[in-house]
Each structure stands twice: as structure tokens, then as C-alpha cells.
Amino acid sequence: MIGHNRADTAVKCSTKTSPLSGYNQMQIDCAGMWGGVSGGPWFSKLNSDGTGEIIGNVGGWNGGGIDKNDPRYPRMYDRITYSPMHQDYFFRLYDDAQHGRHPDYGKYRQPRLPYTMGGAGTWKHAKLMASGDFTGRGRSDMVVVWTDGEVTLYNSDGRGGFSGERQLLGKNATWKHAEGITAGDFTGSSQFDLIVRWSDGEVSLYGDVGAKGLNWNGITMVDKNKEKDKAQTWKHATQITAGRFIAAKYVTDLIVRWSDGELTLYTNVGAEKKFSEEHKLKDSNKPW
């Protein structure tokens, strides 16, 4: 490895794991993983004193990485690295070896692989995204609306990543017409809600998304049939974002950027007041 690391220093990389299909192992994509890193530990959590939670080590299929002559992966020899999953079975085996024990634990059952959010092939179909505390745990989860109308809730792991996902709606024709979403606590329940602006100008509020899901009609904030003029206006809501823009306990304010550059702040938005408290921040203008 000295030819690629003349300083002969420790090599480390922070990245996401993904499954190695067909081998019940993990893989990562990190540059600089040349021959010589075999056996290096994989930490899911690393403390300041160098200790942490080890979930794997460089090894597994093909000695732990791609063969430099593999035509399927040109110029990836130093990047793709593999590891078996350790978890409890591995550590029991290690402890038994240290103490000279020879127990029979029965047939080996492969533990579940770490959660992965998928790659670029999946995420190019993400149409809309909004973050908020949808589960009431004090951390930001994420709702994604996909191009086929499917809606997914990703649960935060509290460490800057996500621990899993839940399908709120399967692919459908209705949610293909969602043109804008934002999350806030408009019902004051300490679980975030979702406001949706549809292509026909109608606006809906879905309360407590984490608990109630989206398989219901929601609360109509702008009715395309009863408020035709207002719905025609909301067709031009290019971007919407929620926040605490005034001194309020909950995230109940909404800023809207309109197609002509006008900016509007709506305060105390909710099922009763709807968008009644309106404040113009900027007139129609070209820069915005």
C-alpha cells in the first residue's frame, strides 16, 4: 500500500453501506481503499477515544474488494470494498474462541443487512420532499412524493441518516398532481402535518402524517369548486415553505413565492383560520 500512501498513515472513510446482492454482505464506495486495508474495521459509531460499534471489517467476497482486472468495474479497484455482517453471531464466536469453547449454536441465520435508501436510479424519480418531526420524537423525518404518485416516509435515526422507510401511499394517479408540499405543526399536536398544493390550485392539509398516514381526503384549505378564483391564484404558488416566522409555539407560518416573484407570509395557518392572516413581503418583481 506504500505506493499509494507514501505517508503510511491510517486511512478512513465516512460513507453509507449498501447490500452486496446475492452474498448477504455489505459494500461501500470509498476511494483510496488499496490492497493493504484488508481486515480494517467498519464502525457504525465511532467515539472520540477511538472506540465504537464495529459491524464489519474489510473482507468477504473476492478478498474484500473488486479485482483490478474485472471488466465490469473499470477504474473501481480502489473504491468498492466488501464486508461480512458481524452482529451478535460473530461476537459470540469470537468470545468462544478466546475462551476455548466449542458450542453448537445450530444452523447459521444471516442477520438483516443495514438499511439502505437506494441509489441514483431510485432517487431520480423523487418529485417532492419535505422534512419534519412526523413521528413526534424530536428529530426530522422526511416525506417523499415520487413521480408515479407513491408517497414514502423516511424515519430519522437521530444521527443524520435514516433508519427505515414506510410507504404512506402506493403509486396512484391523485398524488401525481401534487405540485408543492411543506411540513409544519399546523394542528398543534407536536407531530408534523403536511400541506399540499395540487395542480388545479386546490390546497389540502393532512394532520399528524406519522400517525394517520395519507389514505384520507385531508382538510381542504382552498376548495377548487367553491373558491375558484382563489384556486386559480394558488396555481401560481411556485414554492411553499413552513416555519416559525413569528413568535409562536408551533410551526404554523407559511411563506409562498408566486410565479410573478411576489412573496407572501401567512401566519397562524390551520384548519380554522386557513390562510386568513396574510402579509405581503414583496410585490411582484423580476429578481424573485
N, C-alpha and C positions, 0 to 999 in steps of 0.2 A: 504493500500500500504506500510505501515511502515515495514512489514515483508520482503519486497523485496528492500526497500530503507531506510535503517536504518539512513542514514544521513538526510533524509527528505529534499532532495534538488530537485530543478526543473529538470525534465527530458526532454531532447530534442534529436532529431534525424534528420540528413540531408539525404534525400533519394529521390527517384523518385516515382511519383504516377503512378498508372495504373487503368484502368476501373474495376469496380465491375460488372461483366456481369449480365445482367437481372435486375439490380436495379438502373441504372442511378446514381451511386455513385462512389466514388474513394476509392482506398485502397493503403496501404503502408505495407512494410515488415520492421519492426524495432524491435529489441529485447528490452526487458525491459518495454514494454507498459502494465503493470499490471493494475488490477482494481484500479480506482482512477484517471486515466488520462482522464476520460470522460469529454468532454467539452473543452479540450485543443485545442488551435488554430493551424491551418495549414497555414504557411506563404509561399507564392511563392517568396517573397523577404523580407529580414529581415535587418533592419538598425542597426547601432551601438548603437542607443539610445533605442532599444527595440521596435520601431515602425516598421511597414511594411505593406505588402499587404496580407490580410487574404482571402483565397479561401475556407476554410472549417474549421471544428472542429470535434474532436472525437465524433462520434455519428452515427446515421443512422442504418443500418441493424444490428439486433441482439444486439442492445445497443452499437454498435461501435466496436465490435470485435468478434473473434471466441469464441464459447462456449468451455470451457475447457474439456467437455465430448464428443465433436464432433469427432467421429471415423475417419472422412475424413481428419482431420488435427491434427495428433498426435504431441504432444510437440510443438504446434504452438500457444498456448493460449496467450502468452505474445508478439507475433510478429505481427500478421495480425490485422490491425486497419482500420476502415472504417470512411468515412465522406460523408455527402451530399455536392453537389456543391452549393456554395453560389451565387457568382456573383451579378449582379445588382438586380435581383428579391428579394433576401434575404435582401439586404441593404435597399431597398425601404420599405419592410415590417417592418424592424426594426425601420426605421425612422418614419413610420406611427404610430407604437405602442408607441413610445416615445412621440409623439405629439397628441395622442388620435384620430387619423384619422381612418376612416373605408372605404377606397376607394375600388372599384371593378375594378381590372385590367384584368378581363376576365379569360379565361382558362389558366392554368399554362403551359408553354412550357419549357421543360427541356433544359438547356444550354448544349452546347457541352462539352464533357469531355476533360480534359487536354490531350495533345498529348503524346503518349507512343510509344517507339521504339520496344516494344515486349520483349519477354523473351528468355531464353536459347534455347528453342525449335526452334525458328526462327534463332537465330544467329549462331547456329552450321552449318548452310548452307552458311555462308558468306565465300567466297573463297578468294577475294582480296579486299583491302581497300586502299584508298589514300585520303589525306586531302589537301585542298587548297581553295583559295578565288574564288570559281566558280561563285559567283554572283556579284563580284565587290563591296562588302560592307565593305571591310577591316576586315573580320573575316573568320575563317577557317570552311568551309563546308566539307562534306565527301561524296565520291563516293564509293559505294559497288558493287562488282560483285558477284553474287550468283552462287551456283553450277549448277543451271538449266539455266544459261545464262542471267537471269534478271539483270538489272543494275539500281541502285537506287541512287538518290542524296538526302542527308540529309542536310537541311538548318540550319545553326548555329543560336542560339538565342542570341549570344553575351555574354552569362553568363556561358559558359562551358557546355551547353547542346544543344539540337536541338529543333526547333520549328515546324518542319514538314518534310515531305518527298515528293519527286516527282519521279515517275517511268520514267526513261530515255528510257529503253527498256523492253519489256515484255520477258518472258522466250523464248530462241531461241537457235539454235544449234551453231551459229557462236561464240557467246561470251563464250560458254563453253570451247573454245580453248584459251582463254586469260590466259597467264601464268604469266604475270607480268604487273603492272600498276604503274605509278607515275605521280604526278601533278606538273606543273610549268607554268610560263607565257612565253611559247616559241614563241608566236606570238606578244608579247609586247603590249597587249591591256588592261592590268590591270584586265583582267579576266583570271582565270587559265584554262589551257589546260590539256589534258590527253595524255600521251604516253603509248602505249600498245605493249607488246611483246607477239606474238602469238606462239602456239606450233610448227608451221612449221618454225619458225625463222623470219617470216615477222614482221616488226615493223611499227606501224601506229601512226600518230599524229592527235588528234581531238581538234581543236581550239575552244575556248570560249564555253565550255561544258554547262555552265549555260544558255546561250542564244540560242545556236544552237542545243543542245542535242547531241545524238549519232546516230540518224537514218540517217546516211550518210556514205560514204565509208572512209572519213578521208583522210589525206595526207600520202602517202606511203613513209616511211623513209628508209626502207630496203625492196626491192622487191624480193620475193621468186622465181619469174620466171626469172627476168633479172639479179639478183645478187645472184645466187645460192650458191656460196662459202661464201658470207657474211651472207646469211640467215642461212647457216649451222653453222657458228660461233655463231650467235645470239641465236641459240637453246640452247647454253650453258650459256646464261646470267641468272644466278640463281637469282640475285636480282638487281633491279634498283631503284635509288632514286635521285630525283632532288633537287637542292638547289642553293644558290648564293655562289659558292665556289671561285669565283674571284670577283674583284671589278666591278660589272655590275649593271645596274639599275633594270633589271628583273631577275626572277628565270629561267635561261636558261642553267644551267650546269647540268651534269648528271654523277653520279658515278655508275659503273657497277661492280658487283662481279661475276666472271666467275666460272664455276664448278671446275676448277683446282686451284682456290684460287687467280688467278691473279685479280688485281684491276685496273680499267681504269677510268680516268676522261675525259669526253667530255665537252668542253667549247663552249659557244655561239651556243647551239643546236637550230635549227629552220628549217623551211620548205626549205630555200635556202641552207644553209651550211650543213644541216643534221648533220652527225657525223664526219665532216672533221677535226675538231680540237681535236686531240686525244693525251692524256698524260698518260703514264703508271705510276701508283703509286706504284704497287708492281708486281714483277714477280710471276710466278706460285709457290705456296707454300702450305704446308700442314696445318699450323695453320688457314689460312683463308678459 
